[in-house]
Amino acid sequence: MIGHISADLTSRVDRLDPEEGAPAEALGQWLDLLWDVLAKYPILHTDALNGAPELDPQRHVPITDRLTRLIERGQAVGEFDDRVPPPWLAAAVVGLIHVAAAEMAAGRISTTDARRAFRTSALHLCRADRG
């Protein structure tokens, strides 16, 4: 199951070019893609996969590597916060979707609110200070 989900996610990520478009808009596309995968595979927001042997810690590398490149580009043009290392921001974005999934699974937040909270939080996390 995890192999199928990883292959689907990697295929979707491969279609997004981190060098294309305004960084903030491209990040929004990334966030939508991540959410769409979470919505397509409800098993991802349950405890069913905890401890599964196929849960390789490197499973996020195809996502975080490309997301890191996008964040680097956003930092270079001043759209994203450059006080934080790009790999940390990429890992934090991935962490936020895990938090959203856990909150939904626990019944503490609706799917609609979780999606909005994830997207808003991730964009806020990455953006450059404007003041």
N, C-alpha and C positions, 0 to 999 in steps of 0.2 A: 504494500500500500504506500509506504513512504517513498519508495523508488518511483512509483507512478506520479505521485504528487510533486516530487522534486523535478522529475523530467518535465512535467507540465509547467511548473513555475519557471524553470530554466528556459524553456522554449519561449514563454511569454517575455521574460526579461531580455532574451536575445533580440527581441523585436524592438526594444527601446534603446535608442542611441543616446548615451549620456552626454554626447557632444552636440546634440540637436536642440534648438529652441532656447528660449529664456530659461535660465536655471530654475527659477521659482515655478514656472509652468511645468517644466519637465519633472520637477519633484512632485508636483500634484499628480502627474500621470503615474509616477512610480507608486505613490500612496494608493491611488485608485486600483492599480494592478495588484498590489499586495492585498488590499481588501477583497478584491474580486476572487482571489485564490482562497482566502480565508472563508468567504461565503460559499464558494463552490465545494469546499471540503470541510463540512461541519466537524469531522473528526479532529480537525486541528484545534478546535476550542473545547476539547474534552480532555480528561485525564487518561484516555484509552492508550495514548502513545507514550506515556511516561515509562521510562525504563526500556523501551523497545530497542533491541540490539541494532536495528538499522538507523537509529538516531545518532548519526555521526556528528560530532561537534563541528565538522567542516561543512555541514549541509548548507549553511548560509553564505559560504564564500562566493558563489556565483552572484548572489544578490549584493552582498556588502562591497565586493570589489567594484562593481559597476556603480553602485550608489555612492561610494567614496569618490570615484572620478567625477560624478556629477556635482558632489558637494565641493570638491576642489575647484571646479570651474566656477561654481557660484561664489565661492570665497574670493577667487581671483578678480571677479568683476564687481565685488562689493555687495552682492545680494544675500550672501550667507555669512554668518558669524565666523570670523577668522581667528577668534581667540581660543577656539576649541579644535583639536585635531580632527580632520575629516573622518578617519576610521572610527573615532569615538562617536561622532554624530551619526554615522551610518549604523553602528551597533545600537545606538539609542533609539533610532527610528524602528529598527527591527524589534527591539525590546518593547517599544510602545504598542506594537500590534499584538505582541504576546500578552501584555497587560490587558488590552481591550478584549482579547479572546477569553482570558481568565475571568474577567469581570462579567462577561456575558454568560459564561458557563456557570458561574456562581449565582446568576440571576439578579445581580446587583445593578445591571444596566441593560437597557433594551439594545437591540441590534442597531437601530437608527441612531441612538445616542452614542453608542460605542464607536460607530463609524465616524460620526461628527467629532467626537472627542479625540480619536486617533488622528484624523486629518488635521484638525486645528492644532493639536499639541505638537505634531511633527513639523508642521510649517512654522509654528512659533519657535520651536526649538532651534531650527536651522537658520532662521532669518537674521539678518544683520540688525543691530540696534539702529533705530532711526532718530534717536533723541539724545 
